[in-house]
Amino acid sequence: MVFTEYKDGPLGAELKERLANAGYPHFSSHTQAAFKLGTAIASRLPIAAAELPIQPVGDPFRSIGVALNGVEIFGFYFPLGEAKIKYWDWLLANAAKLKDSKVILLGDFNTGKVRIDEAAETFDCQDKHEALETLGFVDTWRATYPRGRDSTWYSTAGNGFRLDYIWASPTLASSIRQVWHHHEPRLTLASDHSAVVAEISM
């Protein structure tokens, strides 16, 4: 399980305790700077730390990686504005080095395709999104629902956006069995995002 907008401190400690009680005792995150949000990963099974080939740009706690059963899993929480452009370039450089490995890239990418993953044309960095596809990485939800329209986050004005993704490297894409959006966390206000869930045949 990958958590974006993760926060250290009392809330983080409570989250880890609740996850452990729910059967996810293995947890990985980075120490954050004050008033910053990051990314964390929880697992039922033991996990080992995994590092991206190129070190992070900007806030290092926005990404986290683990290795599990021969697969490297990297979670991301993308910034906005000009920082997002630099973050995308950094991710694409890493993806080029990882495309021949069994890799999952997932999290809140704050990006999508205009008129496809949103109703209007407000997304920036669509070209970066498409560049990841050109490298062979598969947007697993879109591959499952080629003509689907669904949102994982809504603005205060009620506009829906698909911001959250599970990308699979070319060598792992054929192992994806099911992908779906789990809306209950958002609808019950446990989160302001819906979850993206994938089943992978190992």
Buried (B, 14 or more C-beta within 10 A) or exposed (E): BBBBBBBBEEEBEEBBEEBEEEEBBBBBBBEBEEEEBBBBBBBEEEBEEBEBEEEBBEBBBBBBBBBBEEBBBBBBBBBEEEBBBEBBBBBBBBBBEBBEBBBBBBBBBBBBBEEBBBEEEEBBBBEBBEBBEEBBBBBBBBEBEEEEEBBBBBEEEEEBBBBBBBBBBBBBBEBBEEBBBEBEEBEEEEBEBBBBEBEBEE
